[in-house]
Amino acid sequence: MSAILPPSERLWWKQPIAGQEWAWIGIAFVWAMIMFIMMVYWHINGKQNLSNEVYKTTTEMFQAKTDAFVKENTIRTETDQQIPVVKPNAKGEAFLLARLWAWYPILELEAGKTYKIHLSSVDYNHGFSLQPTNINIQVIPGYEHVVKMTPTKAGTYAIVCNEYCGIGHHTMLGRIYVK
């Protein structure tokens, strides 16, 4: 039999499966089950995947929430663009807005406290990648992502957009300060 020629038996699916093929099917099935169980294990015990909440919203509603949050909780401004540095509210909630080509505002968190960070975009898909940690979320317009995080180490953390969002994509950086 050749791979170029058609099979001699036209109804090949009615032919019995050879023992060697059954062995490979069994090995593939067992491996698939092991990997399925490991995915659940890694999610629960390995802290590999981020559990977050997602809600449908509008860009106008999220922009209004972010503006109100910034107005009530600003502690200072930084950079040439006078971007506000904001502490989370009493409930530990903070809002971050992605837009061409900036993250707004800069957050200041305290180590050891748990926060709910609300993320959304007003224009295009953006990527929220918190460096050097392993938090990576795709931020989509019309959706509010709520991420729980507990910073454990003081420092300055960079927010990098890792979803191409246009010609200024390479300049889209944000900051989170942990005190």
C-alpha positions in Angstrom: 0.0 0.0 0.0 1.2 3.5 -0.8 0.3 6.9 0.6 -0.1 8.1 -3.0 -2.6 5.4 -4.1 -6.1 5.2 -2.7 -6.7 2.4 -0.2 -7.6 -1.0 -1.6 -10.7 -1.1 0.6 -12.9 1.9 -0.1 -14.7 1.6 3.3 -11.5 1.9 5.4 -13.3 2.9 8.5 -15.0 -0.5 8.7 -11.7 -2.3 8.9 -10.7 -3.6 12.3 -8.2 -1.5 14.3 -4.8 -3.3 14.8 -3.5 -3.9 18.3 -0.6 -1.5 17.9 -3.1 1.3 17.0 -5.2 0.5 20.1 -2.0 0.8 22.2 -1.3 4.3 20.8 -4.9 5.3 21.3 -4.7 4.1 24.9 -1.4 6.0 25.5 -2.9 9.2 24.0 -6.1 8.9 26.1 -4.1 8.3 29.4 -1.8 11.2 28.6 -4.8 13.5 27.9 -6.4 12.5 31.2 -3.1 13.2 33.1 -2.9 16.6 31.5 -6.5 17.4 32.3 -6.0 16.6 35.9 -2.8 18.6 36.0 -4.6 21.7 34.6 -7.0 21.6 37.5 -4.1 21.0 40.0 -2.0 23.9 38.5 -5.0 26.2 38.7 -5.8 25.4 42.3 -2.4 24.7 43.9 0.1 26.1 41.4 -1.3 29.6 41.4 -0.6 29.6 37.6 -3.9 31.1 36.5 -5.5 34.3 37.7 -9.1 34.0 38.8 -10.8 37.2 37.9 -14.3 38.5 37.4 -15.6 40.1 34.1 -18.6 42.3 33.7 -20.2 43.9 30.7 -20.0 47.7 30.8 -19.8 50.7 28.4 -16.7 52.8 27.9 -18.6 55.9 29.1 -19.6 54.2 32.4 -16.1 52.9 33.1 -14.6 56.3 32.2 -17.0 57.9 34.7 -16.1 55.4 37.5 -12.4 55.9 36.9 -12.8 59.7 36.9 -14.8 59.6 40.1 -12.1 57.3 41.7 -9.3 59.6 40.6 -11.1 62.7 41.9 -11.7 61.2 45.3 -8.4 59.4 45.9 -5.6 61.3 44.2 -2.6 61.9 46.5 -0.2 63.6 44.0 0.7 63.9 40.3 3.7 62.7 38.4 5.4 62.8 35.0 5.4 65.6 32.4 1.7 64.7 31.6 0.7 65.3 35.3 -0.7 61.8 35.6 -2.4 61.4 39.0 -1.0 58.9 41.6 -4.0 57.4 43.4 -4.5 55.2 46.4 -7.3 52.6 46.4 -10.6 53.5 48.2 -11.5 52.2 51.7 -12.9 49.0 50.1 -9.6 48.3 48.5 -10.9 48.9 45.0 -8.9 50.7 42.3 -9.6 51.6 38.7 -7.2 51.4 35.8 -8.1 52.7 32.3 -6.3 51.7 29.1 -6.4 54.1 26.2 -4.1 55.1 23.4 -1.2 54.9 24.5 -1.3 55.1 28.3 -2.5 53.5 31.5 -4.5 55.9 33.7 -3.9 56.6 36.6 -0.8 55.4 38.5 -1.7 53.3 41.5 0.0 53.3 44.9 -0.7 50.1 46.9 0.5 48.8 50.3 2.3 45.5 50.6 0.2 42.8 52.3 -3.2 44.2 51.6 -5.6 42.6 49.1 -7.0 44.9 46.4 -9.6 44.6 43.6 -8.2 46.2 40.5 -10.9 47.1 37.9 -9.5 47.2 34.3 -11.1 48.3 31.1 -10.2 50.0 27.8 -11.9 52.9 26.0 -10.7 52.2 22.5 -8.9 49.0 21.5 -7.8 45.7 22.9 -4.9 46.2 25.3 -2.8 43.8 27.3 -2.2 44.2 31.0 1.1 42.6 31.8 2.4 43.4 35.3 6.2 43.1 35.4 8.1 41.4 36.9 5.1 39.3 38.2 3.2 36.9 36.0 -0.1 38.7 35.7 -1.3 38.9 32.2 -4.8 39.9 31.1 -6.3 41.0 27.8 -8.3 44.2 28.4 -11.2 44.6 26.0 -13.4 47.6 25.5 -16.9 47.1 26.8 -15.8 44.7 29.6 -14.7 45.4 33.1 -12.1 42.9 34.4 -11.8 42.7 38.2 -8.5 41.3 39.4 -7.7 40.4 43.0 -4.1 41.0 43.9 -2.1 41.1 47.1 1.3 42.7 46.6 3.9 41.1 48.9 7.0 43.1 48.0 7.6 46.9 48.0 8.8 48.4 44.8 7.8 49.9 41.5 6.1 47.6 39.0 5.7 48.3 35.3 2.4 47.8 33.4 3.2 46.8 29.9 0.7 46.6 27.1 1.4 43.3 25.3 -1.4 43.5 22.8 -0.5 45.5 19.7 -2.7 48.7 19.8 -1.2 50.9 17.1 1.7 53.0 16.3 2.4 54.2 19.9 2.1 50.7 21.4 5.8 50.7 22.4 5.2 53.7 24.6 2.2 52.3 26.5 3.6 51.8 30.0 2.0 52.4 33.4 3.2 52.1 37.0 2.1 50.6 40.2 3.9 51.6 43.4 3.9 49.2 46.3 4.9 50.8 49.7 
